[in-house]
Amino acid sequence: MSETTFGPQLLPHNNPPQLQILISNLSHNIPITVFLNSNPSLPDAFETKLISAWPNLPESARNSALQKILRTIQAHYPVYPPRFSLSPFLHTLPGSGELVVEEKIDPRLIQKLQLPEEIIPENTCTKPKLYPISSLHSCPLSQSSPRSWSSHIQLVTLSPASKKKYIAKGPTNNFSELRNLLSLPPHPNIISPPHGLITVSPTDHRVVGFLLEYYPHGNLDHLCSTLTPRPPPERLWSWGHQLVNALHWLHIEQKSFHGDIKPDNIIVHPSPSGEERLVLIDFSQDESTAATAPPEAKGGFPRTWSGEALERADVYALGRTLYILTKGLSMNELYMELFRDINFVYKTDLEGIDGPIRDVVEMCTRRDPAERPGLGELKKIFEDGEEGEWDREREACGNGAERCVLGKRRVMNL
């Protein structure tokens, strides 16, 4: 059963007791969490008997019950996943004894939901519209659908005939990403402000999620996995330039930060002129990825850090991101390193990296935050140095600093 379900968990202290099961190998490749509640009024119902006997049930009997649950779920969701923010609850119909699916919001979650006025920040730059769950239409999924999609991150439209797609995201405990995006004005290299808030119903305005722009061309990690050979220096330089512009605007002009820069948080989006435009996504600011996080961060960037500390931390993550892209590394492989060894330490090996991009990676990934360049310095470097036009030399200075000569401009890295 390990190929089908993961960690069936009996929650005996719930009222009524509940069995929670993660089902994985469905045709659309999206894991689904299924709930069964014990029903005291139907003591002979499948779910009631299963939950009461579960602690002492032999493995063969458990597997037989799980197969029945799996068949029910597969029949109910052949193409579409559960509707956004809703979970399948299985129960037996009185009389027929048929096991059926009912979709509803997890009662543990609905108690924590908030109204729009409790979520939207005072400094919001965009006032989002409200869309009830019933107005969303799930898009068909397939085996190629990202496994990160679920009933809480889903591709939807606002009408069955519409070709305009959105990412429905949520629910979360604090809606930090929603608040962060609403407080930011538009920028070409930052994900667009939320299109709207998703509410429980037309009359119940408690917020269960929000709608984000859908970018169909995928992220940099996916793009680089399709490129043979690796991206050429000119393309890498253009990517770096766009990311530095975005981060400079975010930190210097908006007094904010990102906190989790990595290739799979950078979307590739063609501009109207046909040029390749990068878009930073995921502004939750609640955790960072070990493969790109600076050594001073322990799981995330504390909001108590100074603006300069947050800036130097994002600079490190930018350097690591450019390193991963230059080396052609896969984020999945980097994630697996931690699964194999929880104490694994990611290293930045510059061997095989040439040209100005090497200098940028080396400067940005210095262990001491004080030795990393600021975003103002990086912005000048990318503005003044076009890949292939740099003249690089190193001069020993009296204080041991390194000087990089970029064309006619000298940038001192102190």
C-alpha positions in Angstrom: 0.0 0.0 0.0 3.0 2.4 0.3 2.7 3.2 -3.5 -0.9 4.3 -2.9 -1.3 5.8 0.5 1.0 7.4 3.0 0.6 7.6 6.7 -3.0 6.8 7.4 -3.4 8.6 10.7 -6.1 7.9 13.2 -7.0 11.1 15.2 -8.8 9.5 18.1 -9.2 12.8 20.1 -11.2 14.5 17.4 -14.9 14.8 17.9 -15.9 12.5 16.3 -12.7 10.4 15.8 -11.2 10.8 12.4 -9.1 8.8 10.0 -6.8 11.0 7.7 -5.2 9.4 4.6 -2.9 10.8 2.0 -3.6 9.2 -1.4 -0.9 9.6 -4.0 -1.0 7.6 -7.2 -4.1 9.1 -8.9 -4.3 9.7 -12.6 -3.8 13.4 -12.3 -0.7 13.0 -10.1 -2.0 15.3 -7.4 -1.9 14.0 -3.8 -5.3 14.2 -2.0 -5.9 14.1 1.8 -9.0 12.1 2.5 -11.0 12.2 5.8 -13.3 9.6 7.3 -15.3 10.6 10.4 -16.8 8.1 12.8 -20.6 8.4 12.9 -22.2 7.3 16.2 -25.7 7.3 14.7 -24.5 4.8 12.1 -22.6 2.2 14.0 -22.6 -0.3 11.1 -21.3 2.2 8.6 -18.0 1.4 6.9 -16.2 4.4 8.2 -17.5 4.0 11.8 -16.5 0.3 12.0 -13.1 1.0 10.3 -12.2 3.8 12.8 -13.2 1.9 15.9 -11.3 -1.3 14.8 -8.3 0.5 13.2 -5.8 0.3 16.2 -6.1 -3.5 16.3 -6.8 -4.2 12.6 -4.5 -6.6 10.9 -2.4 -5.3 8.0 -4.3 -7.3 5.4 -7.6 -5.9 6.6 -6.2 -2.3 6.6 -5.0 -2.8 3.1 -8.4 -4.1 2.0 -10.1 -1.1 3.5 -7.6 1.4 2.0 -8.1 -0.2 -1.5 -11.9 0.4 -1.2 -11.2 4.0 -0.2 -8.8 4.4 -3.1 -11.3 3.0 -5.6 -13.9 5.5 -4.4 -11.5 8.4 -4.7 -10.3 7.4 -8.1 -13.9 7.1 -9.4 -14.8 10.6 -8.0 -11.7 12.4 -9.2 -10.7 10.8 -12.6 -9.6 14.2 -14.1 -10.1 17.0 -11.7 -8.8 17.3 -8.1 -11.0 18.4 -5.2 -12.3 21.9 -5.6 -10.0 24.6 -4.3 -9.6 24.6 -0.4 -12.1 21.7 -0.1 -11.2 18.2 1.2 -13.0 14.9 0.4 -14.9 13.4 3.4 -16.1 9.9 2.9 -19.3 8.6 4.4 -21.8 5.7 3.9 -25.2 6.4 2.6 -27.9 5.0 5.0 -29.9 2.3 3.4 -27.7 1.6 0.3 -24.5 1.3 2.2 -22.7 3.1 -0.7 -19.5 4.9 0.2 -19.7 8.4 -1.2 -17.6 11.6 -1.3 -18.6 15.0 0.1 -16.4 18.0 -0.3 -16.2 20.5 2.5 -13.7 22.8 4.3 -11.8 21.1 7.1 -13.6 22.2 10.3 -10.3 22.7 12.0 -9.4 25.3 9.3 -12.7 27.2 9.0 -12.5 28.3 12.6 -9.2 30.1 11.9 -10.4 32.0 8.8 -10.6 35.8 8.8 -12.6 38.5 7.0 -11.0 40.7 4.3 -10.8 43.7 6.5 -8.8 41.7 9.0 -6.3 40.6 6.3 -5.8 43.5 3.9 -3.1 45.8 5.0 -3.7 49.6 5.5 -1.0 50.4 2.9 -2.5 48.2 0.2 -1.7 49.3 -3.3 -4.5 47.2 -4.8 -8.0 46.5 -3.5 -8.8 42.9 -4.5 -12.2 41.7 -5.6 -14.0 38.9 -3.8 -14.7 35.5 -5.5 -16.6 32.7 -3.6 -15.2 29.2 -3.9 -18.3 28.3 -6.0 -17.2 30.7 -8.8 -13.9 28.9 -9.4 -13.6 26.1 -12.0 -10.7 23.7 -11.7 -8.7 23.0 -14.8 -8.1 19.4 -15.9 -4.9 17.9 -14.7 -2.7 15.1 -16.0 0.4 13.1 -15.1 2.5 16.0 -16.1 0.9 18.4 -13.6 3.3 19.7 -10.9 3.1 17.6 -7.7 3.1 20.9 -5.8 -0.5 21.5 -6.9 -3.2 20.3 -4.6 -6.6 21.4 -3.3 -4.6 24.4 -1.8 -2.5 25.4 -4.8 -4.6 24.9 -7.9 -5.0 26.1 -11.5 -8.5 27.6 -12.0 -10.6 29.8 -14.3 -13.5 32.1 -13.4 -15.9 30.5 -15.9 -16.0 27.2 -17.7 -15.5 28.8 -21.1 -12.7 31.2 -20.0 -9.2 30.7 -21.3 -7.7 33.0 -18.7 -6.2 31.0 -15.9 -5.2 31.8 -12.4 -3.3 30.1 -9.5 -5.6 29.8 -6.5 -3.5 29.7 -3.4 -4.2 29.1 0.2 -5.5 28.7 2.8 -2.6 29.7 5.1 -2.5 30.5 8.8 -1.3 34.1 8.4 -1.7 35.2 4.7 1.7 36.8 4.9 2.3 36.4 1.1 -1.1 38.0 0.4 -0.4 41.0 2.7 3.1 41.4 1.2 1.9 41.4 -2.4 -1.0 43.8 -1.7 1.5 46.3 -0.2 3.7 46.3 -3.2 3.1 48.5 -6.4 3.5 46.7 -9.7 7.0 45.9 -11.0 7.9 44.0 -14.2 10.1 41.5 -12.4 7.8 40.9 -9.4 4.6 38.7 -9.5 1.5 40.8 -10.2 -0.6 41.8 -7.1 -3.4 39.3 -6.3 -6.3 39.4 -8.7 -8.8 38.7 -5.9 -9.6 37.0 -2.6 -11.4 33.7 -2.4 -14.2 33.5 0.1 -16.2 30.6 1.7 -19.4 31.6 -0.1 -21.2 34.6 -1.7 -22.6 35.5 1.8 -19.7 34.2 4.0 -16.8 36.5 3.2 -14.2 34.7 5.3 -11.1 34.3 3.2 -9.8 30.9 2.2 -7.2 31.9 -0.4 -6.3 34.3 -3.2 -5.9 34.4 -7.0 -2.5 35.0 -8.5 -1.4 35.5 -12.1 -0.6 32.2 -13.9 2.6 32.1 -15.9 2.4 29.1 -18.2 6.1 29.0 -19.2 7.4 27.5 -16.0 10.3 28.5 -13.7 14.1 28.8 -14.3 14.8 25.4 -12.7 12.5 23.7 -15.2 13.8 25.8 -18.1 17.5 25.0 -17.4 16.6 21.2 -17.2 15.6 21.4 -20.8 18.7 23.3 -22.1 21.6 21.5 -23.7 24.2 22.9 -23.3 23.9 25.1 -20.3 22.6 28.7 -20.7 25.2 30.9 -22.5 27.0 33.7 -20.5 25.0 36.4 -22.2 21.7 34.9 -21.1 22.9 34.3 -17.5 24.1 37.9 -17.4 20.6 39.1 -18.5 19.0 37.0 -15.8 21.3 38.3 -13.2 20.7 41.9 -14.3 16.9 41.5 -14.1 17.0 39.9 -10.7 19.3 42.6 -9.3 16.9 45.3 -10.6 14.0 43.5 -8.9 15.8 43.2 -5.6 17.1 46.7 -5.7 13.6 48.0 -6.2 12.3 45.7 -3.5 14.9 46.6 -0.8 15.9 50.1 -1.6 12.6 51.6 -2.8 10.0 49.4 -1.1 12.0 48.6 2.2 11.0 45.0 1.8 12.8 41.7 1.1 12.2 38.3 -0.6 13.7 35.7 1.8 13.7 32.7 -0.5 15.3 33.4 -3.8 16.0 30.2 -5.8 15.5 29.0 -9.4 12.1 27.5 -8.8 10.9 30.8 -7.4 11.7 32.6 -10.6 9.3 32.4 -13.5 10.2 32.8 -17.1 7.7 35.1 -18.9 8.0 36.5 -22.5 7.4 40.2 -22.6 5.1 41.7 -25.3 8.2 42.6 -27.4 9.3 38.9 -27.3 12.2 39.4 -24.8 12.7 37.0 -21.9 11.4 38.5 -18.7 12.0 37.0 -15.3 9.4 37.2 -12.5 10.1 36.6 -8.8 7.3 34.7 -7.0 6.6 33.4 -3.5 6.6 36.3 -1.2 5.5 34.5 2.0 8.8 35.5 3.7 8.3 32.8 6.3 11.1 30.3 5.4 14.2 30.0 3.2 15.6 27.1 1.2 18.8 25.6 2.5 20.3 25.3 -1.0 20.4 29.1 -1.4 20.0 30.4 2.1 22.9 32.4 3.6 24.9 30.8 6.5 23.5 33.3 9.0 19.9 32.2 8.3 18.5 29.3 10.3 15.3 28.3 8.4 14.3 31.9 7.4 15.1 35.6 7.6 14.0 37.0 11.0 11.9 40.1 10.5 13.8 41.7 13.3 16.9 41.9 11.1 18.0 45.3 10.0 17.3 46.3 6.4 21.0 45.9 5.6 21.1 42.4 7.1 18.1 41.4 5.0 19.7 42.9 1.9 23.0 41.0 2.3 21.0 37.8 3.0 19.1 38.2 -0.3 22.3 39.0 -2.1 23.8 35.7 -0.9 20.7 33.8 -2.1 21.0 35.6 -5.5 24.6 34.5 -5.7 23.7 30.9 -5.0 20.9 31.0 -7.5 23.2 32.3 -10.2 25.7 29.6 -9.2 23.1 26.9 -9.5 22.0 28.2 -12.9 25.6 28.5 -14.2 26.5 25.0 -13.1 23.3 23.5 -14.5 22.3 22.0 -11.2 18.8 20.6 -10.5 16.9 21.8 -7.5 15.3 18.4 -7.0 18.8 16.9 -6.7 19.8 19.6 -4.3 16.7 19.0 -2.2 17.5 15.3 -2.1 20.9 16.0 -0.6 19.2 17.0 2.6 16.9 14.0 2.5 20.0 11.8 2.3 21.9 13.7 4.9 20.2 16.1 7.2 23.6 17.7 8.1 24.6 18.2 4.4 26.3 21.5 3.8 25.9 23.1 0.3 29.2 24.5 -1.2 29.9 27.0 -3.9 32.6 25.5 -6.1 33.6 28.1 -8.6 35.7 25.7 -10.7 34.5 25.7 -14.3 32.8 29.1 -14.0 34.6 31.8 -16.0 34.1 35.5 -16.8 32.3 38.3 -14.9 29.5 36.0 -13.7 32.2 34.2 -11.6 33.1 37.4 -9.9 29.5 38.2 -9.1 28.9 34.7 -7.7 32.1 34.9 -5.6 31.3 38.3 -4.2 27.7 37.5 -3.4 28.4 34.2 -1.6 31.0 35.3 0.8 30.3 33.9 4.3 30.7 37.2 6.0 27.7 39.4 5.2 29.8 42.6 5.6 32.0 41.4 2.7 29.1 41.0 0.2 28.3 43.8 -2.1 25.1 45.8 -1.6 22.4 45.9 -4.2 23.4 49.4 -5.2 26.9 48.1 -6.1 25.5 45.1 -7.9 23.2 47.3 -9.9 26.1 49.4 -11.1 28.1 46.3 -12.0 25.3 44.9 -14.1 24.6 48.3 -15.7 28.3 49.0 -16.5 29.4 45.6 -17.6 27.9 43.7 -20.5 29.0 40.1 -20.7 31.9 39.8 -23.1 32.9 43.5 -22.7 34.5 43.2 -19.3 38.2 43.5 -18.7 39.1 41.9 -15.4 42.2 42.4 -13.4 43.0 42.2 -9.7 45.1 44.7 -7.9 46.4 44.2 -4.4 45.4 47.2 -2.2 47.0 48.3 0.9 44.1 47.0 3.0 44.0 43.7 1.3 40.8 44.6 -0.6 40.2 43.3 -4.1 39.5 45.6 -7.0 37.6 44.5 -10.1 38.1 46.6 -13.3 34.9 46.6 -15.4 35.7 48.3 -18.7 36.6 51.8 -17.7 34.9 51.8 -14.3 36.6 50.5 -11.2 34.4 49.1 -8.5 36.0 48.8 -5.1 34.8 45.8 -3.0 35.7 46.7 0.5 
